[in-house]
């Protein structure tokens, strides 16, 4: 099990366009992945689930993964979210 916390710095948060990119990235991994934001757990492999998470600037999220490529998945997802600029 891999876990990492991350502060969302992108001024527009994780809205539709980056959420779609996050889903595409997450689907590359076999691991079961969960992102939690203020008690709301979402499946980053599902666009509706990601949008339900209301992940906005200034909020801290937790990215958890369990499976054969969990470490790689958590690292890639956190890097993607941290690098968002819009």
N, CA, C and O atoms as a Maestro MAE file, in Angstrom:
{
 s_m_m2io_version
 :::
 2.0.0
}

f_m_ct {
 s_m_title
 :::
 protein
 m_atom[344] {
  # First column is atom index #
  i_m_mmod_type
  r_m_x_coord
  r_m_y_coord
  r_m_z_coord
  i_m_residue_number
  s_m_chain_name
  s_m_pdb_residue_name
  s_m_pdb_atom_name
  i_m_atomic_number
  :::
  1 25 0.853 -1.183 0.000 1 A "UNK " " N  " 7
  2 3 0.000 0.000 0.000 1 A "UNK " " CA " 6
  3 2 0.893 1.238 0.000 1 A "UNK " " C  " 6
  4 15 1.792 1.376 0.829 1 A "UNK " " O  " 8
  5 25 0.627 2.116 -0.931 2 A "UNK " " N  " 7
  6 3 1.358 3.377 -1.033 2 A "UNK " " CA " 6
  7 2 0.399 4.516 -0.742 2 A "UNK " " C  " 6
  8 15 -0.779 4.448 -1.092 2 A "UNK " " O  " 8
  9 25 0.903 5.565 -0.100 3 A "UNK " " N  " 7
  10 3 0.062 6.710 0.232 3 A "UNK " " CA " 6
  11 2 0.908 7.969 0.211 3 A "UNK " " C  " 6
  12 15 2.056 7.973 0.655 3 A "UNK " " O  " 8
  13 25 0.314 9.049 -0.316 4 A "UNK " " N  " 7
  14 3 1.001 10.333 -0.318 4 A "UNK " " CA " 6
  15 2 -0.037 11.439 -0.203 4 A "UNK " " C  " 6
  16 15 -1.097 11.378 -0.826 4 A "UNK " " O  " 8
  17 25 0.280 12.459 0.607 5 A "UNK " " N  " 7
  18 3 -0.581 13.627 0.732 5 A "UNK " " CA " 6
  19 2 -0.036 14.735 -0.154 5 A "UNK " " C  " 6
  20 15 1.171 14.833 -0.376 5 A "UNK " " O  " 8
  21 25 -0.941 15.569 -0.657 6 A "UNK " " N  " 7
  22 3 -0.557 16.589 -1.616 6 A "UNK " " CA " 6
  23 2 -1.492 17.784 -1.492 6 A "UNK " " C  " 6
  24 15 -2.704 17.618 -1.357 6 A "UNK " " O  " 8
  25 25 -0.931 18.988 -1.537 7 A "UNK " " N  " 7
  26 3 -1.716 20.214 -1.527 7 A "UNK " " CA " 6
  27 2 -1.998 20.620 -2.969 7 A "UNK " " C  " 6
  28 15 -1.080 20.670 -3.787 7 A "UNK " " O  " 8
  29 25 -3.248 20.907 -3.284 8 A "UNK " " N  " 7
  30 3 -3.602 21.346 -4.636 8 A "UNK " " CA " 6
  31 2 -3.261 22.828 -4.758 8 A "UNK " " C  " 6
  32 15 -3.804 23.657 -4.028 8 A "UNK " " O  " 8
  33 25 -2.367 23.155 -5.678 9 A "UNK " " N  " 7
  34 3 -1.928 24.538 -5.855 9 A "UNK " " CA " 6
  35 2 -2.511 25.188 -7.104 9 A "UNK " " C  " 6
  36 15 -2.477 26.411 -7.232 9 A "UNK " " O  " 8
  37 25 -3.042 24.395 -8.021 10 A "UNK " " N  " 7
  38 3 -3.619 24.929 -9.248 10 A "UNK " " CA " 6
  39 2 -4.808 25.832 -8.899 10 A "UNK " " C  " 6
  40 15 -5.730 25.393 -8.212 10 A "UNK " " O  " 8
  41 25 -4.799 27.093 -9.365 11 A "UNK " " N  " 7
  42 3 -5.879 28.025 -9.017 11 A "UNK " " CA " 6
  43 2 -7.283 27.545 -9.391 11 A "UNK " " C  " 6
  44 15 -8.253 27.909 -8.726 11 A "UNK " " O  " 8
  45 25 -7.404 26.742 -10.435 12 A "UNK " " N  " 7
  46 3 -8.730 26.274 -10.843 12 A "UNK " " CA " 6
  47 2 -9.034 24.868 -10.330 12 A "UNK " " C  " 6
  48 15 -10.075 24.302 -10.661 12 A "UNK " " O  " 8
  49 25 -8.142 24.307 -9.533 13 A "UNK " " N  " 7
  50 3 -8.377 22.988 -8.959 13 A "UNK " " CA " 6
  51 2 -8.396 21.892 -10.016 13 A "UNK " " C  " 6
  52 15 -7.737 21.995 -11.050 13 A "UNK " " O  " 8
  53 25 -9.144 20.870 -9.746 14 A "UNK " " N  " 7
  54 3 -9.212 19.709 -10.643 14 A "UNK " " CA " 6
  55 2 -10.564 19.722 -11.341 14 A "UNK " " C  " 6
  56 15 -11.436 18.906 -11.042 14 A "UNK " " O  " 8
  57 25 -10.731 20.653 -12.270 15 A "UNK " " N  " 7
  58 3 -11.986 20.770 -13.012 15 A "UNK " " CA " 6
  59 2 -12.011 19.776 -14.167 15 A "UNK " " C  " 6
  60 15 -11.149 18.900 -14.227 15 A "UNK " " O  " 8
  61 25 -12.954 19.880 -15.073 16 A "UNK " " N  " 7
  62 3 -13.232 18.851 -16.090 16 A "UNK " " CA " 6
  63 2 -12.029 18.464 -16.949 16 A "UNK " " C  " 6
  64 15 -11.767 17.273 -17.116 16 A "UNK " " O  " 8
  65 25 -11.292 19.425 -17.496 17 A "UNK " " N  " 7
  66 3 -10.197 19.074 -18.406 17 A "UNK " " CA " 6
  67 2 -9.091 18.295 -17.693 17 A "UNK " " C  " 6
  68 15 -8.732 17.208 -18.148 17 A "UNK " " O  " 8
  69 25 -8.533 18.815 -16.583 18 A "UNK " " N  " 7
  70 3 -7.507 18.018 -15.902 18 A "UNK " " CA " 6
  71 2 -8.061 16.735 -15.277 18 A "UNK " " C  " 6
  72 15 -7.333 15.754 -15.128 18 A "UNK " " O  " 8
  73 25 -9.334 16.741 -14.916 19 A "UNK " " N  " 7
  74 3 -9.933 15.522 -14.371 19 A "UNK " " CA " 6
  75 2 -9.956 14.424 -15.429 19 A "UNK " " C  " 6
  76 15 -9.714 13.257 -15.123 19 A "UNK " " O  " 8
  77 25 -10.246 14.798 -16.671 20 A "UNK " " N  " 7
  78 3 -10.235 13.835 -17.774 20 A "UNK " " CA " 6
  79 2 -8.829 13.280 -17.988 20 A "UNK " " C  " 6
  80 15 -8.654 12.086 -18.232 20 A "UNK " " O  " 8
  81 25 -7.833 14.154 -17.893 21 A "UNK " " N  " 7
  82 3 -6.439 13.719 -18.042 21 A "UNK " " CA " 6
  83 2 -6.027 12.812 -16.883 21 A "UNK " " C  " 6
  84 15 -5.288 11.848 -17.078 21 A "UNK " " O  " 8
  85 25 -6.502 13.120 -15.690 22 A "UNK " " N  " 7
  86 3 -6.203 12.288 -14.520 22 A "UNK " " CA " 6
  87 2 -6.782 10.897 -14.686 22 A "UNK " " C  " 6
  88 15 -6.131 9.908 -14.349 22 A "UNK " " O  " 8
  89 25 -7.990 10.809 -15.199 23 A "UNK " " N  " 7
  90 3 -8.631 9.510 -15.425 23 A "UNK " " CA " 6
  91 2 -7.811 8.691 -16.419 23 A "UNK " " C  " 6
  92 15 -7.559 7.507 -16.195 23 A "UNK " " O  " 8
  93 25 -7.398 9.322 -17.513 24 A "UNK " " N  " 7
  94 3 -6.593 8.611 -18.520 24 A "UNK " " CA " 6
  95 2 -5.289 8.112 -17.915 24 A "UNK " " C  " 6
  96 15 -4.871 6.986 -18.184 24 A "UNK " " O  " 8
  97 25 -4.647 8.933 -17.106 25 A "UNK " " N  " 7
  98 3 -3.392 8.538 -16.452 25 A "UNK " " CA " 6
  99 2 -3.642 7.380 -15.481 25 A "UNK " " C  " 6
  100 15 -2.903 6.396 -15.487 25 A "UNK " " O  " 8
  101 25 -4.662 7.493 -14.664 26 A "UNK " " N  " 7
  102 3 -4.944 6.471 -13.639 26 A "UNK " " CA " 6
  103 2 -5.271 5.120 -14.243 26 A "UNK " " C  " 6
  104 15 -4.930 4.083 -13.673 26 A "UNK " " O  " 8
  105 25 -5.926 5.123 -15.387 27 A "UNK " " N  " 7
  106 3 -6.306 3.859 -16.036 27 A "UNK " " CA " 6
  107 2 -5.117 3.091 -16.587 27 A "UNK " " C  " 6
  108 15 -5.270 1.936 -16.982 27 A "UNK " " O  " 8
  109 25 -3.954 3.690 -16.624 28 A "UNK " " N  " 7
  110 3 -2.747 3.008 -17.094 28 A "UNK " " CA " 6
  111 2 -2.219 2.027 -16.047 28 A "UNK " " C  " 6
  112 15 -1.382 1.179 -16.356 28 A "UNK " " O  " 8
  113 25 -2.706 2.142 -14.815 29 A "UNK " " N  " 7
  114 3 -2.170 1.342 -13.715 29 A "UNK " " CA " 6
  115 2 -3.153 0.262 -13.276 29 A "UNK " " C  " 6
  116 15 -4.368 0.460 -13.283 29 A "UNK " " O  " 8
  117 25 -2.600 -0.875 -12.897 30 A "UNK " " N  " 7
  118 3 -3.414 -1.987 -12.415 30 A "UNK " " CA " 6
  119 2 -3.865 -1.781 -10.972 30 A "UNK " " C  " 6
  120 15 -4.881 -2.335 -10.554 30 A "UNK " " O  " 8
  121 25 -3.125 -0.998 -10.223 31 A "UNK " " N  " 7
  122 3 -3.401 -0.794 -8.803 31 A "UNK " " CA " 6
  123 2 -4.802 -0.235 -8.571 31 A "UNK " " C  " 6
  124 15 -5.353 0.478 -9.410 31 A "UNK " " O  " 8
  125 25 -5.360 -0.575 -7.419 32 A "UNK " " N  " 7
  126 3 -6.598 0.049 -6.962 32 A "UNK " " CA " 6
  127 2 -6.200 1.389 -6.351 32 A "UNK " " C  " 6
  128 15 -5.423 1.434 -5.397 32 A "UNK " " O  " 8
  129 25 -6.728 2.470 -6.898 33 A "UNK " " N  " 7
  130 3 -6.320 3.810 -6.490 33 A "UNK " " CA " 6
  131 2 -7.520 4.548 -5.919 33 A "UNK " " C  " 6
  132 15 -8.637 4.445 -6.427 33 A "UNK " " O  " 8
  133 25 -7.263 5.298 -4.844 34 A "UNK " " N  " 7
  134 3 -8.294 6.126 -4.230 34 A "UNK " " CA " 6
  135 2 -7.688 7.492 -3.936 34 A "UNK " " C  " 6
  136 15 -6.548 7.595 -3.482 34 A "UNK " " O  " 8
  137 25 -8.460 8.529 -4.197 35 A "UNK " " N  " 7
  138 3 -8.062 9.879 -3.809 35 A "UNK " " CA " 6
  139 2 -9.108 10.368 -2.822 35 A "UNK " " C  " 6
  140 15 -10.309 10.260 -3.071 35 A "UNK " " O  " 8
  141 25 -8.644 10.908 -1.696 36 A "UNK " " N  " 7
  142 3 -9.557 11.407 -0.672 36 A "UNK " " CA " 6
  143 2 -9.325 12.897 -0.460 36 A "UNK " " C  " 6
  144 15 -8.190 13.353 -0.329 36 A "UNK " " O  " 8
  145 25 -10.422 13.644 -0.429 37 A "UNK " " N  " 7
  146 3 -10.372 15.084 -0.196 37 A "UNK " " CA " 6
  147 2 -11.485 15.436 0.788 37 A "UNK " " C  " 6
  148 15 -12.668 15.293 0.480 37 A "UNK " " O  " 8
  149 25 -11.099 15.889 1.953 38 A "UNK " " N  " 7
  150 3 -12.040 16.280 3.004 38 A "UNK " " CA " 6
  151 2 -13.102 15.213 3.259 38 A "UNK " " C  " 6
  152 15 -14.291 15.517 3.350 38 A "UNK " " O  " 8
  153 25 -12.665 13.973 3.372 39 A "UNK " " N  " 7
  154 3 -13.551 12.869 3.701 39 A "UNK " " CA " 6
  155 2 -14.289 12.256 2.528 39 A "UNK " " C  " 6
  156 15 -14.976 11.247 2.689 39 A "UNK " " O  " 8
  157 25 -14.160 12.849 1.348 40 A "UNK " " N  " 7
  158 3 -14.805 12.301 0.155 40 A "UNK " " CA " 6
  159 2 -13.783 11.449 -0.587 40 A "UNK " " C  " 6
  160 15 -12.746 11.955 -1.016 40 A "UNK " " O  " 8
  161 25 -14.069 10.159 -0.740 41 A "UNK " " N  " 7
  162 3 -13.181 9.252 -1.459 41 A "UNK " " CA " 6
  163 2 -13.668 9.091 -2.882 41 A "UNK " " C  " 6
  164 15 -14.853 8.866 -3.130 41 A "UNK " " O  " 8
  165 25 -12.726 9.212 -3.824 42 A "UNK " " N  " 7
  166 3 -13.089 9.086 -5.231 42 A "UNK " " CA " 6
  167 2 -12.208 8.063 -5.928 42 A "UNK " " C  " 6
  168 15 -11.086 7.789 -5.504 42 A "UNK " " O  " 8
  169 25 -12.739 7.508 -7.000 43 A "UNK " " N  " 7
  170 3 -12.010 6.578 -7.849 43 A "UNK " " CA " 6
  171 2 -11.466 7.379 -9.032 43 A "UNK " " C  " 6
  172 15 -12.247 7.822 -9.875 43 A "UNK " " O  " 8
  173 25 -10.142 7.578 -9.116 44 A "UNK " " N  " 7
  174 3 -9.594 8.404 -10.189 44 A "UNK " " CA " 6
  175 2 -9.653 7.753 -11.572 44 A "UNK " " C  " 6
  176 15 -9.193 8.336 -12.553 44 A "UNK " " O  " 8
  177 25 -10.207 6.568 -11.649 45 A "UNK " " N  " 7
  178 3 -10.381 5.913 -12.949 45 A "UNK " " CA " 6
  179 2 -11.776 6.178 -13.519 45 A "UNK " " C  " 6
  180 15 -12.136 5.654 -14.573 45 A "UNK " " O  " 8
  181 25 -12.560 7.004 -12.806 46 A "UNK " " N  " 7
  182 3 -13.933 7.307 -13.210 46 A "UNK " " CA " 6
  183 2 -14.151 8.816 -13.172 46 A "UNK " " C  " 6
  184 15 -14.033 9.428 -12.110 46 A "UNK " " O  " 8
  185 25 -14.466 9.421 -14.307 47 A "UNK " " N  " 7
  186 3 -14.588 10.878 -14.400 47 A "UNK " " CA " 6
  187 2 -15.655 11.438 -13.462 47 A "UNK " " C  " 6
  188 15 -15.436 12.477 -12.840 47 A "UNK " " O  " 8
  189 25 -16.792 10.779 -13.351 48 A "UNK " " N  " 7
  190 3 -17.860 11.289 -12.487 48 A "UNK " " CA " 6
  191 2 -17.440 11.254 -11.028 48 A "UNK " " C  " 6
  192 15 -17.777 12.154 -10.259 48 A "UNK " " O  " 8
  193 25 -16.718 10.234 -10.652 49 A "UNK " " N  " 7
  194 3 -16.217 10.118 -9.295 49 A "UNK " " CA " 6
  195 2 -15.224 11.246 -8.998 49 A "UNK " " C  " 6
  196 15 -15.283 11.855 -7.930 49 A "UNK " " O  " 8
  197 25 -14.320 11.524 -9.929 50 A "UNK " " N  " 7
  198 3 -13.313 12.581 -9.735 50 A "UNK " " CA " 6
  199 2 -13.999 13.938 -9.576 50 A "UNK " " C  " 6
  200 15 -13.653 14.698 -8.671 50 A "UNK " " O  " 8
  201 25 -14.951 14.247 -10.426 51 A "UNK " " N  " 7
  202 3 -15.635 15.535 -10.349 51 A "UNK " " CA " 6
  203 2 -16.435 15.675 -9.055 51 A "UNK " " C  " 6
  204 15 -16.617 16.785 -8.555 51 A "UNK " " O  " 8
  205 25 -16.905 14.569 -8.520 52 A "UNK " " N  " 7
  206 3 -17.640 14.559 -7.254 52 A "UNK " " CA " 6
  207 2 -16.741 14.966 -6.082 52 A "UNK " " C  " 6
  208 15 -17.230 15.434 -5.054 52 A "UNK " " O  " 8
  209 25 -15.429 14.786 -6.241 53 A "UNK " " N  " 7
  210 3 -14.484 15.046 -5.155 53 A "UNK " " CA " 6
  211 2 -14.272 16.495 -4.805 53 A "UNK " " C  " 6
  212 15 -13.730 16.793 -3.740 53 A "UNK " " O  " 8
  213 25 -14.680 17.413 -5.668 54 A "UNK " " N  " 7
  214 3 -14.562 18.860 -5.411 54 A "UNK " " CA " 6
  215 2 -13.158 19.242 -4.952 54 A "UNK " " C  " 6
  216 15 -12.994 19.926 -3.942 54 A "UNK " " O  " 8
  217 25 -12.161 18.804 -5.687 55 A "UNK " " N  " 7
  218 3 -10.772 19.071 -5.327 55 A "UNK " " CA " 6
  219 2 -10.364 20.442 -5.853 55 A "UNK " " C  " 6
  220 15 -10.155 20.625 -7.052 55 A "UNK " " O  " 8
  221 25 -10.255 21.399 -4.935 56 A "UNK " " N  " 7
  222 3 -9.996 22.789 -5.291 56 A "UNK " " CA " 6
  223 2 -8.678 23.269 -4.697 56 A "UNK " " C  " 6
  224 15 -8.099 22.623 -3.824 56 A "UNK " " O  " 8
  225 25 -8.222 24.406 -5.185 57 A "UNK " " N  " 7
  226 3 -6.970 24.997 -4.703 57 A "UNK " " CA " 6
  227 2 -7.006 25.161 -3.184 57 A "UNK " " C  " 6
  228 15 -8.011 25.574 -2.606 57 A "UNK " " O  " 8
  229 25 -5.881 24.825 -2.560 58 A "UNK " " N  " 7
  230 3 -5.739 24.973 -1.118 58 A "UNK " " CA " 6
  231 2 -6.167 23.762 -0.312 58 A "UNK " " C  " 6
  232 15 -5.937 23.716 0.897 58 A "UNK " " O  " 8
  233 25 -6.781 22.787 -0.951 59 A "UNK " " N  " 7
  234 3 -7.199 21.576 -0.246 59 A "UNK " " CA " 6
  235 2 -6.093 20.527 -0.310 59 A "UNK " " C  " 6
  236 15 -5.378 20.416 -1.307 59 A "UNK " " O  " 8
  237 25 -5.968 19.772 0.758 60 A "UNK " " N  " 7
  238 3 -5.001 18.679 0.798 60 A "UNK " " CA " 6
  239 2 -5.726 17.389 0.456 60 A "UNK " " C  " 6
  240 15 -6.798 17.095 0.985 60 A "UNK " " O  " 8
  241 25 -5.118 16.633 -0.435 61 A "UNK " " N  " 7
  242 3 -5.696 15.347 -0.828 61 A "UNK " " CA " 6
  243 2 -4.744 14.232 -0.424 61 A "UNK " " C  " 6
  244 15 -3.555 14.454 -0.195 61 A "UNK " " O  " 8
  245 25 -5.289 13.050 -0.346 62 A "UNK " " N  " 7
  246 3 -4.511 11.853 -0.056 62 A "UNK " " CA " 6
  247 2 -4.677 10.894 -1.227 62 A "UNK " " C  " 6
  248 15 -5.798 10.551 -1.601 62 A "UNK " " O  " 8
  249 25 -3.568 10.465 -1.800 63 A "UNK " " N  " 7
  250 3 -3.595 9.512 -2.907 63 A "UNK " " CA " 6
  251 2 -3.109 8.169 -2.373 63 A "UNK " " C  " 6
  252 15 -1.973 8.050 -1.913 63 A "UNK " " O  " 8
  253 25 -3.978 7.153 -2.436 64 A "UNK " " N  " 7
  254 3 -3.666 5.813 -1.945 64 A "UNK " " CA " 6
  255 2 -3.743 4.829 -3.099 64 A "UNK " " C  " 6
  256 15 -4.598 4.952 -3.976 64 A "UNK " " O  " 8
  257 25 -2.846 3.856 -3.093 65 A "UNK " " N  " 7
  258 3 -2.903 2.809 -4.111 65 A "UNK " " CA " 6
  259 2 -2.430 1.493 -3.516 65 A "UNK " " C  " 6
  260 15 -1.558 1.455 -2.649 65 A "UNK " " O  " 8
  261 25 -3.028 0.420 -4.006 66 A "UNK " " N  " 7
  262 3 -2.667 -0.916 -3.561 66 A "UNK " " CA " 6
  263 2 -2.666 -1.819 -4.788 66 A "UNK " " C  " 6
  264 15 -3.667 -1.917 -5.499 66 A "UNK " " O  " 8
  265 25 -1.546 -2.471 -5.028 67 A "UNK " " N  " 7
  266 3 -1.444 -3.351 -6.183 67 A "UNK " " CA " 6
  267 2 -0.020 -3.416 -6.686 67 A "UNK " " C  " 6
  268 15 0.887 -2.843 -6.081 67 A "UNK " " O  " 8
  269 25 0.181 -4.112 -7.790 68 A "UNK " " N  " 7
  270 3 1.532 -4.368 -8.284 68 A "UNK " " CA " 6
  271 2 2.314 -3.114 -8.685 68 A "UNK " " C  " 6
  272 15 3.540 -3.097 -8.587 68 A "UNK " " O  " 8
  273 25 1.620 -2.071 -9.135 69 A "UNK " " N  " 7
  274 3 2.317 -0.851 -9.560 69 A "UNK " " CA " 6
  275 2 1.872 0.355 -8.729 69 A "UNK " " C  " 6
  276 15 1.818 1.478 -9.231 69 A "UNK " " O  " 8
  277 25 1.556 0.112 -7.458 70 A "UNK " " N  " 7
  278 3 1.022 1.146 -6.578 70 A "UNK " " CA " 6
  279 2 1.973 2.323 -6.407 70 A "UNK " " C  " 6
  280 15 1.551 3.477 -6.487 70 A "UNK " " O  " 8
  281 25 3.242 2.046 -6.176 71 A "UNK " " N  " 7
  282 3 4.207 3.124 -5.952 71 A "UNK " " CA " 6
  283 2 4.313 4.015 -7.188 71 A "UNK " " C  " 6
  284 15 4.320 5.241 -7.073 71 A "UNK " " O  " 8
  285 25 4.395 3.417 -8.343 72 A "UNK " " N  " 7
  286 3 4.485 4.163 -9.597 72 A "UNK " " CA " 6
  287 2 3.213 4.979 -9.831 72 A "UNK " " C  " 6
  288 15 3.286 6.122 -10.282 72 A "UNK " " O  " 8
  289 25 2.061 4.406 -9.531 73 A "UNK " " N  " 7
  290 3 0.782 5.094 -9.729 73 A "UNK " " CA " 6
  291 2 0.673 6.326 -8.835 73 A "UNK " " C  " 6
  292 15 0.312 7.404 -9.307 73 A "UNK " " O  " 8
  293 25 0.980 6.175 -7.559 74 A "UNK " " N  " 7
  294 3 0.902 7.299 -6.623 74 A "UNK " " CA " 6
  295 2 1.864 8.401 -7.044 74 A "UNK " " C  " 6
  296 15 1.505 9.579 -7.038 74 A "UNK " " O  " 8
  297 25 3.067 8.027 -7.406 75 A "UNK " " N  " 7
  298 3 4.060 9.010 -7.827 75 A "UNK " " CA " 6
  299 2 3.605 9.772 -9.074 75 A "UNK " " C  " 6
  300 15 3.713 10.997 -9.129 75 A "UNK " " O  " 8
  301 25 3.103 9.055 -10.060 76 A "UNK " " N  " 7
  302 3 2.664 9.687 -11.309 76 A "UNK " " CA " 6
  303 2 1.468 10.600 -11.084 76 A "UNK " " C  " 6
  304 15 1.424 11.703 -11.628 76 A "UNK " " O  " 8
  305 25 0.505 10.162 -10.296 77 A "UNK " " N  " 7
  306 3 -0.690 10.969 -10.040 77 A "UNK " " CA " 6
  307 2 -0.333 12.227 -9.259 77 A "UNK " " C  " 6
  308 15 -0.810 13.315 -9.582 77 A "UNK " " O  " 8
  309 25 0.494 12.088 -8.243 78 A "UNK " " N  " 7
  310 3 0.893 13.266 -7.466 78 A "UNK " " CA " 6
  311 2 1.702 14.242 -8.316 78 A "UNK " " C  " 6
  312 15 1.514 15.454 -8.209 78 A "UNK " " O  " 8
  313 25 2.574 13.742 -9.136 79 A "UNK " " N  " 7
  314 3 3.346 14.618 -10.035 79 A "UNK " " CA " 6
  315 2 2.422 15.351 -10.996 79 A "UNK " " C  " 6
  316 15 2.590 16.547 -11.233 79 A "UNK " " O  " 8
  317 25 1.449 14.639 -11.549 80 A "UNK " " N  " 7
  318 3 0.490 15.245 -12.475 80 A "UNK " " CA " 6
  319 2 -0.285 16.370 -11.796 80 A "UNK " " C  " 6
  320 15 -0.378 17.470 -12.340 80 A "UNK " " O  " 8
  321 25 -0.838 16.109 -10.622 81 A "UNK " " N  " 7
  322 3 -1.643 17.109 -9.923 81 A "UNK " " CA " 6
  323 2 -0.788 18.294 -9.499 81 A "UNK " " C  " 6
  324 15 -1.220 19.441 -9.611 81 A "UNK " " O  " 8
  325 25 0.412 18.031 -9.018 82 A "UNK " " N  " 7
  326 3 1.296 19.110 -8.577 82 A "UNK " " CA " 6
  327 2 1.694 20.026 -9.741 82 A "UNK " " C  " 6
  328 15 1.865 21.230 -9.551 82 A "UNK " " O  " 8
  329 25 1.839 19.468 -10.928 83 A "UNK " " N  " 7
  330 3 2.300 20.235 -12.087 83 A "UNK " " CA " 6
  331 2 1.173 21.008 -12.792 83 A "UNK " " C  " 6
  332 15 1.445 21.782 -13.710 83 A "UNK " " O  " 8
  333 25 -0.064 20.812 -12.384 84 A "UNK " " N  " 7
  334 3 -1.175 21.504 -13.049 84 A "UNK " " CA " 6
  335 2 -1.020 23.013 -12.946 84 A "UNK " " C  " 6
  336 15 -0.775 23.551 -11.866 84 A "UNK " " O  " 8
  337 25 -1.165 23.688 -14.075 85 A "UNK " " N  " 7
  338 3 -1.146 25.149 -14.111 85 A "UNK " " CA " 6
  339 2 -2.192 25.613 -15.096 85 A "UNK " " C  " 6
  340 15 -2.133 25.270 -16.276 85 A "UNK " " O  " 8
  341 25 -3.139 26.382 -14.630 86 A "UNK " " N  " 7
  342 3 -4.164 26.927 -15.528 86 A "UNK " " CA " 6
  343 2 -4.620 28.246 -15.025 86 A "UNK " " C  " 6
  344 15 -5.482 28.876 -15.637 86 A "UNK " " O  " 8
  :::
 }
 m_bond[343] {
  # First column is bond index #
  i_m_from
  i_m_to
  i_m_order
  :::
  1 1 2 1
  2 2 3 1
  3 3 4 2
  4 3 5 1
  5 5 6 1
  6 6 7 1
  7 7 8 2
  8 7 9 1
  9 9 10 1
  10 10 11 1
  11 11 12 2
  12 11 13 1
  13 13 14 1
  14 14 15 1
  15 15 16 2
  16 15 17 1
  17 17 18 1
  18 18 19 1
  19 19 20 2
  20 19 21 1
  21 21 22 1
  22 22 23 1
  23 23 24 2
  24 23 25 1
  25 25 26 1
  26 26 27 1
  27 27 28 2
  28 27 29 1
  29 29 30 1
  30 30 31 1
  31 31 32 2
  32 31 33 1
  33 33 34 1
  34 34 35 1
  35 35 36 2
  36 35 37 1
  37 37 38 1
  38 38 39 1
  39 39 40 2
  40 39 41 1
  41 41 42 1
  42 42 43 1
  43 43 44 2
  44 43 45 1
  45 45 46 1
  46 46 47 1
  47 47 48 2
  48 47 49 1
  49 49 50 1
  50 50 51 1
  51 51 52 2
  52 51 53 1
  53 53 54 1
  54 54 55 1
  55 55 56 2
  56 55 57 1
  57 57 58 1
  58 58 59 1
  59 59 60 2
  60 59 61 1
  61 61 62 1
  62 62 63 1
  63 63 64 2
  64 63 65 1
  65 65 66 1
  66 66 67 1
  67 67 68 2
  68 67 69 1
  69 69 70 1
  70 70 71 1
  71 71 72 2
  72 71 73 1
  73 73 74 1
  74 74 75 1
  75 75 76 2
  76 75 77 1
  77 77 78 1
  78 78 79 1
  79 79 80 2
  80 79 81 1
  81 81 82 1
  82 82 83 1
  83 83 84 2
  84 83 85 1
  85 85 86 1
  86 86 87 1
  87 87 88 2
  88 87 89 1
  89 89 90 1
  90 90 91 1
  91 91 92 2
  92 91 93 1
  93 93 94 1
  94 94 95 1
  95 95 96 2
  96 95 97 1
  97 97 98 1
  98 98 99 1
  99 99 100 2
  100 99 101 1
  101 101 102 1
  102 102 103 1
  103 103 104 2
  104 103 105 1
  105 105 106 1
  106 106 107 1
  107 107 108 2
  108 107 109 1
  109 109 110 1
  110 110 111 1
  111 111 112 2
  112 111 113 1
  113 113 114 1
  114 114 115 1
  115 115 116 2
  116 115 117 1
  117 117 118 1
  118 118 119 1
  119 119 120 2
  120 119 121 1
  121 121 122 1
  122 122 123 1
  123 123 124 2
  124 123 125 1
  125 125 126 1
  126 126 127 1
  127 127 128 2
  128 127 129 1
  129 129 130 1
  130 130 131 1
  131 131 132 2
  132 131 133 1
  133 133 134 1
  134 134 135 1
  135 135 136 2
  136 135 137 1
  137 137 138 1
  138 138 139 1
  139 139 140 2
  140 139 141 1
  141 141 142 1
  142 142 143 1
  143 143 144 2
  144 143 145 1
  145 145 146 1
  146 146 147 1
  147 147 148 2
  148 147 149 1
  149 149 150 1
  150 150 151 1
  151 151 152 2
  152 151 153 1
  153 153 154 1
  154 154 155 1
  155 155 156 2
  156 155 157 1
  157 157 158 1
  158 158 159 1
  159 159 160 2
  160 159 161 1
  161 161 162 1
  162 162 163 1
  163 163 164 2
  164 163 165 1
  165 165 166 1
  166 166 167 1
  167 167 168 2
  168 167 169 1
  169 169 170 1
  170 170 171 1
  171 171 172 2
  172 171 173 1
  173 173 174 1
  174 174 175 1
  175 175 176 2
  176 175 177 1
  177 177 178 1
  178 178 179 1
  179 179 180 2
  180 179 181 1
  181 181 182 1
  182 182 183 1
  183 183 184 2
  184 183 185 1
  185 185 186 1
  186 186 187 1
  187 187 188 2
  188 187 189 1
  189 189 190 1
  190 190 191 1
  191 191 192 2
  192 191 193 1
  193 193 194 1
  194 194 195 1
  195 195 196 2
  196 195 197 1
  197 197 198 1
  198 198 199 1
  199 199 200 2
  200 199 201 1
  201 201 202 1
  202 202 203 1
  203 203 204 2
  204 203 205 1
  205 205 206 1
  206 206 207 1
  207 207 208 2
  208 207 209 1
  209 209 210 1
  210 210 211 1
  211 211 212 2
  212 211 213 1
  213 213 214 1
  214 214 215 1
  215 215 216 2
  216 215 217 1
  217 217 218 1
  218 218 219 1
  219 219 220 2
  220 219 221 1
  221 221 222 1
  222 222 223 1
  223 223 224 2
  224 223 225 1
  225 225 226 1
  226 226 227 1
  227 227 228 2
  228 227 229 1
  229 229 230 1
  230 230 231 1
  231 231 232 2
  232 231 233 1
  233 233 234 1
  234 234 235 1
  235 235 236 2
  236 235 237 1
  237 237 238 1
  238 238 239 1
  239 239 240 2
  240 239 241 1
  241 241 242 1
  242 242 243 1
  243 243 244 2
  244 243 245 1
  245 245 246 1
  246 246 247 1
  247 247 248 2
  248 247 249 1
  249 249 250 1
  250 250 251 1
  251 251 252 2
  252 251 253 1
  253 253 254 1
  254 254 255 1
  255 255 256 2
  256 255 257 1
  257 257 258 1
  258 258 259 1
  259 259 260 2
  260 259 261 1
  261 261 262 1
  262 262 263 1
  263 263 264 2
  264 263 265 1
  265 265 266 1
  266 266 267 1
  267 267 268 2
  268 267 269 1
  269 269 270 1
  270 270 271 1
  271 271 272 2
  272 271 273 1
  273 273 274 1
  274 274 275 1
  275 275 276 2
  276 275 277 1
  277 277 278 1
  278 278 279 1
  279 279 280 2
  280 279 281 1
  281 281 282 1
  282 282 283 1
  283 283 284 2
  284 283 285 1
  285 285 286 1
  286 286 287 1
  287 287 288 2
  288 287 289 1
  289 289 290 1
  290 290 291 1
  291 291 292 2
  292 291 293 1
  293 293 294 1
  294 294 295 1
  295 295 296 2
  296 295 297 1
  297 297 298 1
  298 298 299 1
  299 299 300 2
  300 299 301 1
  301 301 302 1
  302 302 303 1
  303 303 304 2
  304 303 305 1
  305 305 306 1
  306 306 307 1
  307 307 308 2
  308 307 309 1
  309 309 310 1
  310 310 311 1
  311 311 312 2
  312 311 313 1
  313 313 314 1
  314 314 315 1
  315 315 316 2
  316 315 317 1
  317 317 318 1
  318 318 319 1
  319 319 320 2
  320 319 321 1
  321 321 322 1
  322 322 323 1
  323 323 324 2
  324 323 325 1
  325 325 326 1
  326 326 327 1
  327 327 328 2
  328 327 329 1
  329 329 330 1
  330 330 331 1
  331 331 332 2
  332 331 333 1
  333 333 334 1
  334 334 335 1
  335 335 336 2
  336 335 337 1
  337 337 338 1
  338 338 339 1
  339 339 340 2
  340 339 341 1
  341 341 342 1
  342 342 343 1
  343 343 344 2
  :::
 }
}
